[in-house]
Amino acid sequence: MIEFKLEGDFIPMIQLLKAANLVQTGGEAQIVVTEGLVKYNGTVDYRKRLKVKRGDTVEFDGNKIIVI
């Protein structure tokens, strides 16, 4: 489990995946999101620009990110 401390009101999904070091590039982040490999609050979500906020959870490749 990864706890990600949010600076500001939100972070776009693809930036969160990069910041948590789960992908190497923004392009890779876009691919995994559009292929349905990322869950947002328990549901597969295909939005690359999704605004992830405090209290949300994101799951990818066996990792769970909790945004605090």
SVG drawing of the C-alpha trace seen along z (x, -y; Angstrom):
<svg xmlns="http://www.w3.org/2000/svg" viewBox="-17 -23 27 31">
<polyline fill="none" stroke="black" stroke-width="0.4" points="0.0,0.0 1.3,-3.5 0.1,-6.6 0.3,-9.6 0.2,-13.0 -1.7,-15.3 -0.5,-18.9 -3.4,-21.0 -7.0,-20.0 -6.4,-17.1 -3.9,-15.3 -4.7,-13.9 -4.8,-10.1 -1.8,-9.8 0.3,-12.1 -0.5,-10.1 0.6,-6.9 3.9,-8.6 4.4,-10.3 3.9,-6.9 6.5,-5.4 4.1,-2.7 4.9,-3.7 7.9,-5.3 6.3,-7.8 3.1,-9.7 2.6,-7.8 2.8,-4.5 0.3,-5.9 -2.2,-6.8 -1.9,-3.3 -2.6,-1.4 -5.6,-3.7 -7.1,-3.4 -6.6,0.4 -8.7,0.6 -5.8,1.8 -6.5,-0.9 -9.2,-0.9 -10.5,-4.1 -12.3,-3.6 -12.8,0.1 -14.1,-0.4 -12.2,-0.3 -12.0,-3.8 -10.8,-4.8 -10.4,-8.6 -6.8,-9.8 -7.5,-13.2 -9.6,-12.0 -9.1,-14.3 -8.0,-12.1 -8.7,-13.8 -8.0,-13.1 -9.7,-9.9 -9.7,-8.2 -8.0,-4.9 -6.3,-3.9 -5.2,-0.3 -2.8,0.8 -0.6,3.8 -1.1,5.2 -0.5,1.8 -3.0,-0.3 -2.5,-4.0 -4.4,-5.8 -4.5,-9.6 -4.2,-11.6"/>
</svg>
